[in-house]
Amino acid sequence: MGWYSQEFTEAWRFTTIGRSGFVEVTVPAVHSPAADALVDLAPAVSAMPVVTACR
């Protein structure tokens, strides 16, 4: 599962890549580590069809 990440002053934004739809999540910096949110979302995101494999 691929994620594009953007770091901001007080948050991280993650957007899925390679799936049939996009999922975007913004995690405030106070919820560290931000990647924990991606682990929680993985089951739902993995149900979306892959259109382009991550490299």
C-alpha positions in Angstrom: 0.0 0.0 0.0 1.5 3.3 -1.0 1.1 6.7 0.7 2.2 10.1 -0.4 3.1 12.2 2.6 3.3 15.9 3.2 4.7 17.4 6.4 3.2 20.7 7.7 4.1 22.7 10.7 1.5 21.1 13.0 0.3 18.1 11.0 1.1 15.4 8.5 -1.1 14.7 5.5 -1.2 11.3 3.8 -2.8 10.4 0.5 -3.1 6.9 -0.9 -1.5 6.2 -4.3 -2.2 3.4 -6.8 -5.7 2.7 -5.7 -9.0 3.1 -7.5 -9.9 6.0 -5.3 -8.0 8.4 -3.1 -8.0 8.5 0.7 -6.6 11.5 2.3 -6.0 11.8 6.0 -4.5 14.7 8.0 -3.0 13.7 11.4 -2.3 16.5 13.9 1.3 16.5 15.2 0.1 15.9 18.8 -1.0 12.4 17.6 2.5 11.0 17.2 3.6 8.8 15.5 1.4 9.8 12.6 1.9 6.5 10.9 -0.3 4.8 13.5 -3.3 6.3 11.8 -2.2 4.6 8.5 -2.1 1.2 10.3 -5.6 1.8 11.5 -6.8 2.7 8.0 -5.0 -0.2 6.2 -7.9 -2.7 6.3 -10.3 -0.3 4.7 -7.8 1.0 2.1 -6.6 -2.5 1.2 -10.2 -3.3 0.1 -9.9 -0.8 -2.7 -8.7 -2.2 -6.0 -5.1 -1.6 -7.0 -4.8 0.2 -10.3 -1.0 0.9 -10.3 1.4 -1.1 -8.2 3.7 0.9 -5.9 7.4 0.8 -6.7 
